[in-house]
Amino acid sequence: MQISQLYRRGVVRPLDDDASKQLANFKIEDSLRTEWLPILSDSQFMEIWKTGILQRINEACGIGISDYEDVELHSSQVGLALQVIRSDRDIVDSPLLFFQQLAALLEAAIDTEKNVYFIF
């Protein structure tokens, strides 16, 4: 199964090495342990996109998060993505719970030295 079939619209963090291997291949072959931060609707995605934070993460990390793309953020770049979020006062103070949850997911990924996957 393609990763986007299981985790459509969200950010995924593997919780163990087996999940890391499957996610790195963008293909799910067996059950896996992950943390998933879902984006539940097109309107929620557009609200997040309009803040510009995903575009700033792209720029800082040299990746290509966009609508309908599956992107791997290497563990060496996760700290940089977290820094982008924390440095934007509007995002830090945003009423959108998504940004607080994304920051927590990235912090956990740093602690476990795991890649993060943006599945859009």
C-alpha positions in Angstrom: 0.0 0.0 0.0 1.3 3.5 -0.8 2.0 5.6 2.2 -0.5 8.3 1.0 -3.3 5.8 1.0 -2.9 5.3 4.8 -1.8 8.8 5.9 -3.4 11.1 3.4 -2.9 14.7 4.5 -0.8 14.7 7.5 2.7 14.6 9.1 4.0 11.2 10.2 6.8 10.2 12.6 8.0 6.6 12.8 8.2 5.2 16.3 10.6 2.4 15.6 13.1 1.2 13.0 10.7 -1.0 11.1 8.3 1.9 10.6 11.3 4.1 9.5 12.2 1.5 6.8 8.7 1.3 5.5 8.1 5.0 5.4 11.5 5.6 3.7 10.2 3.5 0.9 6.9 5.3 0.8 5.2 1.9 0.9 3.5 0.1 3.7 4.0 -3.6 3.7 3.1 -4.6 7.3 1.7 -3.0 10.4 3.8 -0.1 11.7 4.0 2.1 14.7 3.8 5.8 14.0 2.6 9.2 15.3 0.3 10.8 12.8 -0.7 14.5 12.9 -3.7 14.6 10.5 -5.0 17.5 8.4 -8.6 16.7 8.4 -9.9 18.8 5.5 -8.9 20.7 2.4 -9.9 24.0 4.2 -7.7 23.1 7.1 -4.8 22.5 4.7 -5.4 25.8 3.0 -5.5 27.7 6.3 -2.1 26.1 7.2 -0.7 26.8 3.7 -1.7 30.4 3.8 0.4 31.1 6.9 3.5 30.4 4.7 5.1 28.3 7.4 5.4 25.2 5.2 7.0 27.3 2.4 9.5 28.7 5.0 10.3 25.1 6.1 10.8 24.2 2.4 13.2 27.1 2.0 15.2 26.5 5.1 15.5 22.7 4.6 15.7 22.6 0.8 12.7 20.3 0.5 9.4 20.6 -1.5 6.4 20.3 0.8 3.3 21.1 -1.3 -0.2 20.0 -1.9 -0.3 16.4 -3.2 3.3 15.7 -2.4 5.0 13.2 -0.1 8.2 14.6 1.3 10.7 13.1 3.7 12.4 15.5 6.1 15.7 13.9 7.1 16.4 13.7 10.8 19.4 16.1 10.4 16.9 18.8 9.2 14.2 18.3 11.7 15.8 20.8 14.2 15.9 23.4 11.5 12.2 22.9 10.7 11.4 23.3 14.4 13.5 26.5 14.5 11.5 27.9 11.6 8.3 27.3 13.5 9.6 28.7 16.8 11.0 31.8 15.2 7.7 32.9 13.7 5.8 34.8 16.4 2.5 34.6 14.4 2.8 30.8 14.2 3.8 30.5 17.9 0.8 32.6 18.9 -1.6 31.1 16.3 -4.9 29.7 17.5 -4.4 26.8 15.1 -3.6 23.8 17.4 -1.8 22.2 14.4 1.3 24.3 14.8 1.7 23.4 18.5 1.2 19.7 17.7 3.7 19.9 14.8 6.3 21.4 17.0 5.8 18.6 19.6 6.1 16.0 16.8 9.3 17.5 15.6 10.7 17.7 19.1 10.0 14.0 19.5 11.6 13.2 16.2 14.7 15.1 17.3 14.8 13.0 20.5 14.6 9.7 18.6 16.7 10.9 15.6 13.9 9.8 13.2 12.9 11.3 9.8 9.5 13.0 9.5 7.2 12.6 6.5 4.8 15.3 5.2 2.1 13.4 3.3 0.0 15.8 1.3 
